[in-house]
Amino acid sequence: MSQAPQTHPAQTTLTTPKKTSRRAVIAGLGAFAALPLVQVEAASADEASRGSSIEDLVLLVGSDETQRNLAWFSTDGGRQEVQLVRRSEYSRGHGFPRARARRVRSTSGEALTDGYHFHHATLEDLRADTRYLYRVGSARAGWSDVFEFRTIARSGSFEFLVVADPQIGASGDNAADGEGWATTLRYAEKKYPRAAFILSAGDQINTTGDLSAMAEEYTELLAPRQLASLPVAPVIGNHDEGSDLYKQHFHVANQSTSVGVVASSGNAGGNSWFRFQDVLVVALNSNSTDNAAHLDYVAQIMREHDDARWVLVTFHHSVFSTADHAMDSDIIERRRVLPPGFSELGVDLVLMGHDHHFTRSYLMNVTDDEDGDGVPDNALSSFETAGTVRGRVVAEDGDVLYLTCNSCSGSKYYETDEENLDSFYWIAEDEQRHHPNVTRVRVERDALTLVTHDVTDGRVVDEVELVRGSRGHGRGHHGRGKGRG
């Protein structure tokens, strides 16, 4: 997550709202409203006086580290664009350098939120390890504030963040949920200012079906300024389904129009993928219960990126949690089908949400379940051979690590399912202290290190380093893509 240099200018911002917006009504002018990461003086008096209708701006990951996607809403339906320059091209006292800016036109459409239009754009061919400034809008609609983001180096280690279930509105108090979410982002920004992106494993908002309520929740969700500079990789949760608002607010890269798509009115979209350096991330819309199709999709994307050193799968409905949903019939079926497939394919790490309760598994190779009860025949050997609960765990062929996130906003928590606890063979660590969590994943050539923090007190909830054992590396390593069409 990039920060403004200490020498950045502190003049007036580019725009002044010309009318009361949804954001102003809901978030007011408090600490959690979207603020510019970089304050740049207006290029002209005319530009300074022109109002902006830009709202709900969010920066997203693109197909790889050389791309970023953008999405924003506006009351103006005309043609809009992104203006992008390198930070080094900005000279203090000369305003936004629009003459040198790269201009990227948006694709736009009428939003489901009454009176608004959505705009999407993709920034391509970004230089490695470079600071960029950008703004969005048009001469007619006005311009957003100027924000900064930073690309990662072309090679070497990097880190990213994982959260789940901000679920704004779940507590019944949008503002309180938004404040909890903003607190987590501020904590993460301070703790890990160089994070490459933040992955959110589903349920961004709470309401389904009520467009007005959903619009208010999205406004609270997208208010923190960090979301205009730290790329987001959103995953579709069960509360994200049921409306095109998800697709309008999130310009998701490489999203399938067939696999993972739920045949319902206003679905949120299908499976997707992106890649950062040698890390391949495959996101599944687990609202679709066609688990065989999900596995085929993962296999296909892995074959197309068979040089990736690490493969991460993420989806919302956790198959290895310890709380309310662990014994739901649909979860049991996912648990029966997906983990054996992930072990067979050679997936390294699976990131999930849904149960609002932190759980981290042992390394598990769950390829055998002859009686179909959802418990692998080698479950006990998984306990015995997995290695330490914390510290370093060594993965051999078929071993997969599973992480289920707690709430990142505090909007809702689930308690441990004590009645079924003895049957949860996968538990290496679990915790519920009713505090929001955030996980940092550090990526190195031969190791992934996961550190989960309690946002309230900064305590380390869990730390584990996943390293490879004797299995191979790179193309086709540890059985990737075998046995699936």
DAFEN-V758593 format. One record per backbone hydrogen bond with DSSP energy under -1.0 kcal/mol. NH is the residue of the N-H (numbers start at 1). CO is the residue of the C=O. Records with the same first field share a line. If there is no record, write none. Layout:
BEGIN
NH = CO, CO
END
This chain:
BEGIN
8 = 5
25 = 21
26 = 22
27 = 23
28 = 24
30 = 27
33 = 30
38 = 146
48 = 44
49 = 45
53 = 141
55 = 73
58 = 71
59 = 227
60 = 69
61 = 232
62 = 67
67 = 64
68 = 123
69 = 60
70 = 121
71 = 58
72 = 119
73 = 55
74 = 117
81 = 137
82 = 104
83 = 135
84 = 102
85 = 133
87 = 131
89 = 86
90 = 87
94 = 91
98 = 96
100 = 97
102 = 84
104 = 82
106 = 80
107 = 120
109 = 118
111 = 116
116 = 113
117 = 74
118 = 109
119 = 72
120 = 107
121 = 70
123 = 68
126 = 66
129 = 152
132 = 149
133 = 85
134 = 147
135 = 83
137 = 81
138 = 142
142 = 138
144 = 136
147 = 134
149 = 132
151 = 130
158 = 443
160 = 441
161 = 197
162 = 439
163 = 199
165 = 202
167 = 203
168 = 204
170 = 167
172 = 169
177 = 173
178 = 174
179 = 175
180 = 176
181 = 177
182 = 178
183 = 179
184 = 180
185 = 181
186 = 182
187 = 183
188 = 184
189 = 185
190 = 186
191 = 187
192 = 188
195 = 192
196 = 159
198 = 231
199 = 161
200 = 233
201 = 163
202 = 200
206 = 168
214 = 210
215 = 211
216 = 212
217 = 213
218 = 214
219 = 215
220 = 216
221 = 217
222 = 218
227 = 224
228 = 225
229 = 226
230 = 226
232 = 59
233 = 198
235 = 200
240 = 237
248 = 244
249 = 245
250 = 246
252 = 250
256 = 271
261 = 258
264 = 262
270 = 256
271 = 259
272 = 283
274 = 281
275 = 63
276 = 279
279 = 276
280 = 310
281 = 274
282 = 312
283 = 272
284 = 314
286 = 284
288 = 285
291 = 289
294 = 290
295 = 291
296 = 292
297 = 293
298 = 294
299 = 295
300 = 296
301 = 297
302 = 298
303 = 299
304 = 300
308 = 305
310 = 278
312 = 280
313 = 349
314 = 282
315 = 351
318 = 316, 353
326 = 323
328 = 325
332 = 328
333 = 329
334 = 330
335 = 331
336 = 332
337 = 333
338 = 334
341 = 337
342 = 338
343 = 339
344 = 340
345 = 341
346 = 342
347 = 342
348 = 311
349 = 311
350 = 401
351 = 313
352 = 403
353 = 316
358 = 431
359 = 404
360 = 429
361 = 402
362 = 426
364 = 400
367 = 365
372 = 369
377 = 368
379 = 376
382 = 378
383 = 379
384 = 380
385 = 381
386 = 382
391 = 463
393 = 465
395 = 467
399 = 396
400 = 364
401 = 348
403 = 350
404 = 359
405 = 352
408 = 164
414 = 356
417 = 322
418 = 416
423 = 420
424 = 421
425 = 423
427 = 424
428 = 360
429 = 360
431 = 358
437 = 407
438 = 453
439 = 162
440 = 451
441 = 160
442 = 449
443 = 158
444 = 447
448 = 466
449 = 442
450 = 464
451 = 440
452 = 462
453 = 438
454 = 459
455 = 436
458 = 454
461 = 452
462 = 452
464 = 450
465 = 391
466 = 448
467 = 393
469 = 395
477 = 474
480 = 477
482 = 479
END
